[in-house]
Amino acid sequence: MRAEFSHFGFESPATDGLFFALFPDEDAAAQLARTGQQLCIRHRLNGRVFAPERFHVSLLGFGAHAGLPPDLVAGAAEAAAAIAAAPFEVTFDRAVSFLGQPRPLVLCSEDDIPALIAFQRALGHAVKNCGLGRVRPQYTPHVTMLYDERAVEDHAIEPVRWTVREFVLVHSLRGKSQYDVLGRWPLGGPLSLAR
């Protein structure tokens, strides 16, 4: 969906994002924070490591909008409710900088986490079936740690792992580093909407 337009003919600023994600459990989030600090020291990075509550694995996004379109939120919730999957484990055991300016430092996986990729594809099919568009076939599971001007070459790290037991629909307030969870869907359990 495109950004909405104001009454004056100017495009309204894109202030809101919407995406599906996986959040680590508390122990894994704490380990991610420690890993980020160690990487900063090891590679002499100046970027600030994200707060533990901001670490996540993006599954798929719905772009940026001026305000949050209610029909889009409803369609995304409908797609999420169609997913049936068992809990699965994720492991992130490599660090590397992705392209960009500044460069995002991310954690990836040596084996690309086949269970996660299968889950993301199933969610993409559900989104498509709900009329919300097609999902790009390229998907690299990762957790963004920080942004920095310096690039870090791909290398092994002490693995960070957790068991995924739910996925969430997140409303992000762009430029404010704020995430609001709009809905939670347990894996192997009933739907639970955030209030």
Rosetta blueprint (number, residue, H / E / L):
1 M L
2 R L
3 A L
4 E L
5 F E
6 S L
7 H L
8 F L
9 G L
10 F L
11 E E
12 S L
13 P L
14 A L
15 T L
16 D E
17 G E
18 L E
19 F E
20 F E
21 A E
22 L E
23 F L
24 P L
25 D L
26 E H
27 D H
28 A H
29 A H
30 A H
31 Q H
32 L H
33 A H
34 R H
35 T H
36 G H
37 Q H
38 Q H
39 L H
40 C H
41 I H
42 R H
43 H H
44 R L
45 L L
46 N L
47 G L
48 R L
49 V L
50 F L
51 A L
52 P H
53 E H
54 R H
55 F L
56 H L
57 V E
58 S E
59 L E
60 L E
61 G E
62 F E
63 G E
64 A E
65 H E
66 A L
67 G L
68 L L
69 P L
70 P H
71 D H
72 L H
73 V H
74 A H
75 G H
76 A H
77 A H
78 E H
79 A H
80 A H
81 A H
82 A L
83 I L
84 A L
85 A L
86 A L
87 P L
88 F E
89 E E
90 V E
91 T E
92 F E
93 D E
94 R E
95 A E
96 V E
97 S E
98 F L
99 L L
100 G L
101 Q L
102 P L
103 R E
104 P E
105 L E
106 V E
107 L E
108 C E
109 S L
110 E L
111 D L
112 D L
113 I L
114 P H
115 A H
116 L H
117 I H
118 A H
119 F H
120 Q H
121 R H
122 A H
123 L H
124 G H
125 H H
126 A H
127 V H
128 K H
129 N H
130 C L
131 G L
132 L L
133 G L
134 R L
135 V L
136 R L
137 P L
138 Q L
139 Y L
140 T L
141 P L
142 H L
143 V E
144 T E
145 M E
146 L E
147 Y E
148 D E
149 E L
150 R L
151 A L
152 V L
153 E L
154 D L
155 H E
156 A E
157 I E
158 E E
159 P E
160 V E
161 R E
162 W E
163 T E
164 V E
165 R L
166 E E
167 F E
168 V E
169 L E
170 V E
171 H E
172 S E
173 L E
174 R L
175 G L
176 K L
177 S L
178 Q E
179 Y E
180 D E
181 V E
182 L E
183 G E
184 R E
185 W E
186 P E
187 L L
188 G L
189 G L
190 P L
191 L L
192 S E
193 L E
194 A L
195 R L
